[in-house]
Amino acid sequence: MALELRPNCECCDRNLPPDAEAYICSFECTWCPDCTTGVLNGVCPNCGGELVRRPVRPAGKLAANPASTVRVFKGEPCSPRAA
């Protein structure tokens, strides 16, 4: 099963095409670089897991394995879970 490659940041709703720099947790919650470092401090607010850079799917593989079109947007407040 391939990564979903979700199309937006769950915090600010910024578009994140398949070749964009994005960060995910082990559940594939998806965040832009600015929210990952500036708001979330590298921690997923949904599960408390580590956020790591999402791999880029080679363009030649996108036809057979397209990115998701399902947008997930949590909006405000977008902050890490209390420890």
N, C-alpha and C positions, 0 to 999 in steps of 0.2 A: 504494500500500500504506500503510495507516494504522499509526501507532505501536501497539505491543502493549498499552501501559498495564498493565504487570505489577502484580500485586496486593499485593506485599510488598517490604520492604527485604531485600536479599540478605545484609546484615550482621547485623541484629538480628531479622529476621522480623516486624517491625511491619507491620500492615495498612496498605495505601496505596490506598484506593479511588480511582476515576478523578478525583474532584474534590479529592484531597488534594495538598498540597505534596510533591513528590518530585523527585529529581534523577536524570538519566540521562547516560550517555556516548553516543557515536555508535553503539554496538552495543546500546543500550537496556538495559544493566545498570542496575538500579534501586535507589535508596538513599533513605532518609528524611533529612530535614534534619539531625537530630542526628548521625547517622553521617557524613553528607557533610562537616560542618564539624568535628565533635569527634574523629572517628577517621580519616577519609580525607583531610582537608585539601584537598577539592575534586578529588582524583585517583582515577580508577577503579583499584582494585587488580587487576582482571582484565586490562585492556589498557594502563593507564598514561595513558589519555585524560582530558580535562577533563570534569568533571561540571557540567551546566547544568540549570536548572529545567525540569522536564517540563511541556509545555503541558497545559492542562485542555481536554478534549474537551467541547463543549457537550452538555448533557443530552439535547437533542433528537436528537443524532446517535448516541448510545450504543445505541439500539435496532438500528439498521442496522449499526453498527460497534462491537460490544461490547468491553469491556476483556478482557484475557486472564484466565484462571483458573489458569494454570500458575504455581505458586510456585517460585522459585529461592531457595535458602537456603544460603549458604556457611558461615555461622557463624564461629567463632573458628578461627584468628586472622583478623581482618578488618582488614588494614592495607595501606597502599599498597605497590606493588612497590618493591623497592630501585632507586634511580636508577642 
